[in-house]
Amino acid sequence: MRTQRTRFAMSVAVCAVGALTLASCSGESSTDDPATTSVTGSSSSAQSSGAAADGLGAPVTGDALANAVTLDAVVGHLEELTSIAEANGGNRAAGTPGYDASVDYVSGLLRDAGFDVETPDFSFDSYDLRSNSLRAGDREVPSNAFTYSPAGTVTAPLVVAPTDDTPGCEATDYDGLPVTGAVVLVSRGSCPFAQKGIVAADLGAAAVVVANNEDGPLDAGTLGSKADARIPALGVSREDGAALAAGGGEVTVAVDSETTTTTSRNVIAQTTTGDTDNIVMAGAHLDSVPEGPGINDNGTGVAAVLESALRMGGAPQTTNAVRFGFWGAEELGLVGSTKYVEGLSDDDAAALALYLNFDMVGSNNPGYLVYDGDDSDQEGAPAGPAGSDAIERTFEERLAAKDADGTDFDGRSDYGPFIERGIPAGGVFSGADDIKTEEQAARWGGTANEAFDPNYHTPEDTLENVNRDALAVNSQAVAYGIGTYAESVTGPNGVPVGEQRTAARQSQ
């Protein structure tokens, strides 16, 4: 899962989308408690893939696919991803040999299982921030560089833009001010950080400092792309911004950074059977952060989706075609999935009935969370596209024994670009850096007042720190959702089809 604080980001340049850019639901729920469903079976991914080419050998349903997915087989994939990271500098980050080996592993198993497989590539700008600083007189001011801020050291007078309805968003905000060669201080708000930087640069400013408009540091932000990053740009807290404005005088802005263009790949695999006018798509991001092997984030999602695909097989007895996406560079800003969705024609997008996303399903201090498709929690983002509410119900029913909570579509994972395109989405999630409440700990076990995954984005995101009980429950929930919609995208928990789908997406 993409963090809200990252040293890296993306600016997509090129993607070879390929043939697989072509563009369920009975409403019946398993009566089994997913926590007690059998998780015996294969002890290695190699054994799993060897048996998977023939698929289930029976019509695909949610229950049948869930019962075929075993904890041992899922863990076998995690063991392979662990070995890949250990052999490649401790991570599987996009643009590294560890990621390339992960692509080869996943795509190889899917090809062996009879899927149509492509590995389209794309390029993106990767930002490496080595250091940044802001000095006013003899005082060091805490600051954070915006992603894509160019390198440079500037000592110049500080010019403060008025705090109005468009602080630093329009050239007129600087009327009468000596901006040329200056470091400008603007307030956050009303327009993107990139726009503030571009306006200041066009007026001749040498650097820009953005003060937060609420309490706390301004520690996450991006200038959008290398092309839009004209001058060094830093963020500071509201309090430090006020102190800078009151002090005036010269300041020194220093940024040491580098932006490089990197190529990565997605893995796209589709069944050779099923209705291609109602494609069910499921996905998980395949990359880790550079800081660690990424076994929960997102090896667990990859392993659950991959094993579901292998159990289904490339030519299943199913009503609807099923497509699987394993995304590159999610940790750098949802790069692979975004470029994939952007590459879909209108007809291709219309053929996608829905998208199921699985990002972190074995957190060490797990929650049992279902994406809030209908916005019933009234938190954060609005409801997802029509049909997202039905997907939410499907997973709630599967996890009934866990009394799952909703989780917001906060834009931090690969459902984001699908939702933006009007494609209904959903999935399950075991939590990242949010804190487990006392009530949740009483309901699910674990430790209250600690993060769901205390190892999130660290070298300790290892197989030893995956909660296998949560992984077993959620892996079968992953398979259940895929199998349910592979069987049918209509019914009580169905999504719009035909003209209804067209109308729903046109209204987005």
Secondary structure by P-SEA (a helix, b strand, c coil): cccccccbbbbbccccccccccccccccccccccccccccccccaaaaaaaccccccccccaaaaaaaccaaaaaaaaaaaaaaaaacccccccccaaaaaaaaaaaaaaaaacccccbbbbbbbbbbbccccccccccccbbbbcccccccccbbbbbbccccccccccccccccccccccbbbbbbccccaaaaaaaaaaacccbbbbbbcccccccccccccccccccbbbbbcaaaaaaaaaaccbbbbbbbbbbbbbbbbbbbbbbccccccbbbbbbbbcccccccccccccaaaaaaaaaaaaaacccccccbbbbbbbcccccccccaaaaaaaaccaaaaaaccbbbbbccccccccccccccccccccccccccccaaaaaaaaaaaaaccccbbbbcccccccaaaaaaaccccccccccccccccaaaaaaccccccccccccccccccccccccaaaaaaaaaaaaaaaaaaaaccccccccccaaaaaaaaaac
